[in-house]
């Protein structure tokens, strides 16, 4: 896809500044370093026709700055340790910043791949020297989430730079189908960056327009990242299913063509959620990477609103070739085990340890995945000789769930599901392969949304309303699956219809103890709330709620059961929960009044 200069001209009117991604670090060793504009494998090169881009910015009175890129391919760590090379680089940068043919008002530094802390001080010294040498021009520094990179002293960078762009769009994990910009991880990165000392008045939230495509064929999965225009064209064709990917809160696209295709797409709605995040935290604005990927629908919708808003400014990176490439590298440094169970997975670009915390309360075991980032809970209910699993967490949760059952010492014979959102059924396919005798139970209404059972030939099954049967499923698969109704009993659990968060959501009451597993009928993370009531520190369950008034009615119904323990999909278990449930119901009633 080539960059549209006409699109640039139109979009520039909504921007405050553009960072021109046409420069990169050229480090030659021995004290020699400079800016270069050609030969870069990452396409940070001066393109033909660059004058049209700068002219479009000038016509819209948009400030311009050079974006200078470097990563490990450019020997960035070796360069930072070479004091003479740093000085030569600063001289070259100042020369480019003062070149009259561009008319720059500042510079943007995008130095990546600083995983360890070895060069943190040298990078800070470089930023200090650049700011001092710019003579009043503005300095922008792009940084990754601090959770995964230790080479950035965010407090020092925030003190020296005029703007700090948080590149909150590189969370991709191919093995676990974790997309590049899941909203919960973006929110966590914003919180971490503010807590590290970057003032909110200087912090800019980076929004990346990238599509993550996973193609399954012949038992293997391949990855692709198609351009936005190609995705939009595919959406116009028949046979495409679209939904909200929970908990990532980006668009999920599915179709069959050359295999089974699952795409996570940053559309106008998901961009709007990230703009909301920037506004909530009072950030300086948003930054778009990169401009050629954003569609007409994006510019007409959320971005036009953001550009016109006084509380949230926009600026963008222009890559006129439209050929920006993303490269990710694993962080090899081992992380300490901090919870009950840790296990290793092959995760690229974010972490090599996924942590699961197991908490026991009577016969109930809570398994909390990613307890700090985005707690996703499932539960093991202990019976005399077996275990019932309630919910299936995330796709990467299979190993942790099996390890937990092994520690308890009993087999999982049933998997019951509160509802069909991705953070509650994510590991289901993997668990069904590992637990060949386990029965799967879900409400008829949410079963239609889940579509989890395979037909012959590997296609997904649709469910009928007939209890205990699935359309076109194999006999073996039908025998393993059943549809739940209000009042059904599964071991010691009683199924309670609790629609609202989804049309067919179920809760489960342990009739021995009074413990209530409520799915997302309530949330605890960020504050106890009925589904649909926004808690700013954790707004994601509310964003994915189907019907708020119905949620409130279900909350009242669950309260009438007088549970002794509240166990939900996101957050810790709460003993003696009636008083907090009453407050949550009152808050929901007030919000709907």
N, C-alpha and C positions, 0 to 999 in steps of 0.2 A: 504494500500500500504506500503510495507516494503522498507526501504532505501537500495539503491544499492551501495555497497562498490566499485564495479567496476566503477560505474558512478562517485563516489567521486574521485577515483584515476585519471580518465581522466580529470575531471573538475578542480581538484586542480592545474593543470598546468596553468590555466588561472587566478588564484587568487593570491592575495598578502598575504592574511591572512584569517584564519577561526576562527569564534567564536563558541566554542563548548557549545551547550545549555544543559549542564548536571548538572547544579547547581541551587539551589534556596535558598531563605532566610528561615531560621527556627528561628522564634522568639517565645520565650517561656515566655516573660514578666519578670518583675523584674530584668532588667539589663542583661538578658541572650539572646544571639543571636549567630548564627553560620551559616556557609554554610552546606547544606545537599544535598545528592545525591540520595535519595530514598523516595518513598512515596508521591511524588508531584502529585496532580490531573492534573496538566497541562503538565505532562510528562517531566519536567526538572529533569531527573534522569540519573545516570550513566548507560549506557546500557551494556549488554553483548557484547563482541567483540569490545569494544572501542579502543583497541590497533590497530586494522586494520585501523581505521580512522586516528589516529595520525600518523601511519606509512605512510599512503598515503600522508599526508601533508608533512612529513619529506622528502619523496622521491622527492617531487616537490619543496623543499626548501620554503615551505609556512609557515609563522609565525602563531603561535597558541595562543589563549587566552581563558580563561573560560568566558562564558556568565552566569551571575548570574541574575535570574529572581525573581521578587516579584510584587504582586499586592494586592488588598484589601483582597483577601483570605488569604494572608500571613500576614495580619494586618500591612501593610506597613506604614500607617500613625501613628499608635500607636508606632511602632518601631522607626520611625524617631524622635519622641518626647522623647525617652528614651536614654539619653546620654551614660549611662553605656552600654546599649545594642549595641549602635553604635560602641563603642570602641571594644567590644568583637567581633562584626562582622568584623571589619577591621582587627583585629588580625587573625581571621579565614581565611579571604580572602587572606591575605599576605602569610599565611602558604600554602594555595592551590596554589597560584601563583608561589611559590618557590619550589613546589614539583618536584623533578628531573625527575620523571617518565613521566611527561607531557612535560617539556621543554617549558614553557610558556614565551612569551616576553612581555605580558601585560595582562590586564583584561578588560572585557566589562560589564558595569552595565546597566541593563534593569529593572528599577523600574517604574511601570505603575500605573494608576488609581489615580494620584494626581490631582484631578479636581479643588479643591479650592486652595487658596494661603496660607492656614494655616501652611503648613509644608514646604514652599518654602525655607526659610532660613536654616531649619534643613537639607534639602536635599543638599543644597549647602555646608553646613559644612561637611556632610558625604563625598561628592565628594572631598572636600579639604583635608580631613584626609586620604582618600584612596590614592590620588596622592602623598601626602607627605610620606606615608608609603611604597610606591611601590619601592622606591630606584632606580629610573631611568627607570623602566618598563613603558610601554605606557598605558594610560588610555583612554578607549572608553566609551562614555555615549550615550545611546539611548534615544531619546526624541520624544514625539508625537507632532503633530501640535499645536502650541500655541493658535490657534483660539479657541480650545475646552478645553484646559487644562491650568490652571493657576498656577500649583504647581511647575513650572520649571523656574528658573531665567536663561534664555538662555544666557544672556551676561556673567554672572558669570560662568556658565558651560563652555561656549566657552573659557573663560580665563584660566580655570584650566585643562580641558581635552585636550588630544592630537587629538582626533577625536570625532565628534558629529554625530551620525546617526539619521537622520530625518525619523521616521517611518511613511511615507506618504502613508499608505495603509490600514487605518482603518476608512474609510469614510462611511462604509456601513449603509444604511437606508432601512430596509426591507419594511416598509409600502409604501415607495415611489419608490422602485426599484432603488435606487441609489447604484451603485456598489462600491466596496471597494477602487478602485484606479482610479477614474476619473481624467484624465490628467489636466483639468483646476484647480481642487482643489489641486492637487499635486503641480502645478506651484505656486498657491497662497500660499501654505504652505512654499515652498522654499523662496519666497519673504518675507513672514512674519518672518521666522527664520533669514534670513540675516539682515533684518531691526531691529530685536531684539538684534543684536550684535554678532552673531556667525560668525567668519571670514570665508569667502568662502574657504580658504585654509584648514580649519578644517572640513568643513561640508561635509557629505556623504549622498547621497540620497538613502533612503531605498526603494527597489522595492519588493513588495510582490507578489508571484505567487499564487493567490487565485482565484477560480471560484465562482461566485455568481449565484445560480440557483433558479429561481422562477417558481413554478409549480402551475398552475391554474386548479382547478377542482371543479365542483359543486358550483361555486360562491365564493369559498375561495381560498386563495393562501398560499402555504407553501414554506419554504426556505430550501435549501440544499447547501452544499459546497463540491462537488465531487473532488476527486484527479485528478491531471492533466492527469494521464494515462487513467483514465476512460473517461475523456472528449475527449482525442485524439482517443480512440477506438470508441466512439460514432460518431465522425466526419467521420469515414470511412464507416458508414452505410448509406443506402438510406434515403431520406425524411428529410434531414437536410438543412436548409437555413442559410447562413452565410453572414454577412454584417458588416460594420463599424458602431458602435454605436456612434452617434453624439448627444451631444457634449462630451461624455465621452472618445471617441477615444480609445476604446478597442474593441475586437471582440465581436459581438453579434451573438448568435447561437439560432436557433429556430427549434423546431420539436414537433410533437404530439405523445405522448406515455405515457399513464397513466395520461392524461391531456395535457394542453398546456404548453410547456416548453420554458422559455426564460433564456438564460445563458449569462453572461458577463465574457469573458475569456481573461486572460492576455497572449497573444501569442507573437511570436518573433517580430511582427511589433509594437505592443504597448510597448513592452520592449524597442525597438529601439527608440521610441518617448521619453521615459523617460531618456534614455541615452543621447539623443540630449539635453534634458533639463539640465541635469547635466553638459554637456560640455558647453552649452551656458552661464550658470552662473559661469563657471570656478570652479566648486566644486572639492573637493579632489577626489571624486570617487563615486561609487555606492556600495550598500550593498544588498545582496540577502537574502530574507527570504521566505522559507528556501530551502536549496540546493536540497533536495529530491523531491521537487515539479517541478523543472525546467527540461524540456524535452531535448531530443537529438537535436531537432530543435532549441531550445533556445541556446544551447551551440555551435552549428555549425554556428549560425547566429550572432545575435547582441552581445551576450556575448563574443564570440571569438574576434570580432572586438574591443569590449571595453577592453578586457583583454590585447590586443596587443597594444592598443593606449597609447601614452605617456601622454595624457591630462586627462585620465579617468581610474582610477584603480578600481579593483573589489575585494571585499571580501565577505564572505558568512557565514551564520549560519548553522551549521550542526546539524540535528536532526536525528540520526540513526534509530529511531523507525518509522519515517514518520508519526507520530501521533500527531503533534502539533495541539492544539485546540485554537480557537479564541473565546474569551468571550467579550461581549460589554455591557456597562452599560450606561443608560441615564444620562445626566448631568441635574440635577433637578433645578439648579439655574436659575431663570427667567431672561430673557434678556430685556433690555429697548427697548421701541418702538422708533425707530429713523426716520421712514419714514411715508408716508401718511397712509398706511394700513399694519397692521401686523395681522397674524392669527396663531393659534396654531395647530400643527399637532403632531401625535404620532411618532416622529422620534427617532430611537434608535441609540445612539453612537455619534451623531454629534451635534444636537441642537434641542430645542423644539420650536423655533420660526423661521418661514420662513417669510422673509420680502419682501413686494412688494411696490415699489415706483410708484405712479401715477402722471404723468405730463401732463398738458393740454396745447394744442396750437390750438386755434380756435375750430374747430369741431373734432379735433383729440386728443385722450387720449393715451399716452404711458404707458403701464403697464410693469415695469421692475422688474423681479424676480431675486433674488440673485444679487443685483446691485453691490456689492463689489466683490464677489467671481468670478462670471461668469455671467455677465448681459445677461439675456435672455428676450427679449422684445416681447410682442404682442400688438395689438392696437385695440381700440374701435373707430369706426367712427360714429359720431352722425348724424342721419338724423332727419327729422321733428318729426317722431313718433316712431322711432326705432333705433337700433344700429346694425352695422355690425362689427363682430370680425374678425380681420386679424391675422391669426396664432393662435396656441393653446399652445404655450410655453411648459412647462414640466408637467409630470404626476401630480405633487403636486400643480399645478397652478389652478385647477378647482375652489376651494373655493374663491381664490383671485379674479379671473375673475368675478365670479357671484357677489361677494361683490361690485366690482367696478361698474358693471352695475346697481346694486341696488342703489348705491350712486348717479349715474347720473339720475336714475329714469325712464329709458326706457328699453324695452325688447330687448334682442339679438335675431334677426330673421334670421341672416345669419352668417355663418362661412366660410371665404374664406382663402385659404392656399397658401402661396408663394411657398413652396416646401415641400418635404416629409421627411426631416431630423427630428430626434427624438426630438430636441429642438424647433421644430415648430409645431409638431402634437401631442406632448406628452399628453396633456389633452383632446384630441379630444373624445375619448371613453367616458370619464366621463361627458364631456359637452353634448354629444348627449343624454346621459341618463337623464341629468338635463333639457335640452332644447328640448323637444320632437317635437316642431314645427319648429325648426331652420333648414334651408337648409345648406348643406355643398357643397362647390365648390372648385375644384382643377383642375390643368391641366391634360389632358389625360395621358401624359408621366409620370408625377410624381405620378399619381393615381395608376399606376401599382406597383410602389415601395412602396406606402403607404399600400395598401391592407387593408384598415381600416374597410370596411363594413362587417357585419356578414352575413354569409349564414345561412340557416336553420340548426339548430343543433350547432350553435356557431362557425363554421369554418370561416376563413377569405375569403373574396371574391377577385377575380381578376377582373380588369376592362377591358372592351373592348374599342376599339377605337371609338365606336359609341357614339356620344355626348349625355350626359344626361342619359345614361343607364349603368348598371353594370351587369356583367355575374352572373347568378344564385342568384341574390339578391332577397329579398322579395319585393313585390309590394310597401309596405310602405317604405322600405329603399330606393328603387329606386326613389320614389317621393321626398325624402329628399335630394338627391345627384345629382349633375350635374357636367359636365366636362367643363372646361374653355378653350376658345380660345383667341388668340390675338385680341383685340378690343372689347371684350364683355364688357357690362356695368352692374354693380352691384350697384344699388342705384346711389350715386354720384361718384362712382369709375369706372375708365376705366382700364380694364385688359391689361397689357403690357407683351408680351412674352419676357423673359430676361434669356435665358438659359446660362449655363456656370458653375455656382456653382453646379447645378444639371441639367440634360437634359431638364426638363420641368419647370424650375423655372419661376414664374410670379411676376411682380411688379404691383402696383396699384396706379394710379394717381387720386387724388381728383380734379375733374374738376372745382369745385367751388373756390378752394384756390390755386391750384398748388402744394399741398403737395404730395410728392412721398413716398410711402411705398415700399421700395426696397428689403425687405427680406435680403438675404446675397449677393446680387449683389455688395454691398459695405459693408465695416465694418467701424465703427468709434472707437470702443474700441481699445486702443493701437496705434491709428493713423489711419487716413482715408486712405482706400486702396480699390482697385478693388479686387474682390474675386480671390484668387489664389496668391496674393502678400503677402509674409510672413511679418508680423509685430512681431518682437521678443517678445514684451510685451504681445501680444495676438495672437499667431500664429494659433489658432485652426480652424477658418473658412478657411484659406488657405489650411490646411492639409486635409480638407474634400471637396475640390473643384474638380469637375469632369473634366473640360476642361478650361485651362487658356486662350488660344486664343479666345475661344467663349465667355468667361466672359468679355474679353476686348471689343469685338464687342458689347455685350449687354450694357456695361457701356457707350459706345459712343452713343448708341441708347437712353438710358435714359437721358443722358446729353442734347440731342437734344430737349427734352421735356421742357427744361428750368424750372426745378422745383424751387419753392420758399422755400421749406422745405424738408430736407432729413431725413427720418425716417427708420432705419435699424434694423436688428435683434439683434445686439450687440452694445450698446453704446447709447449716448444721441442723441436727435434730433438736427439738425443743420439748422439754418435759413440762407437764402441767400447762398446756398451751391455751386454755380457754380464755384467759384474760387478754393475751396478745391477739388471739383470733377475733375476739369481740372488738378490739381497737381497729383491727384491719377491716372488719366488716363495716364499722362506723365510718371509717375513712372512705371506703368504696361507696357507701350510701351518699356521703357528702359530695363525692366527685360526680355522681350521677344526678344529683338533685337539680 
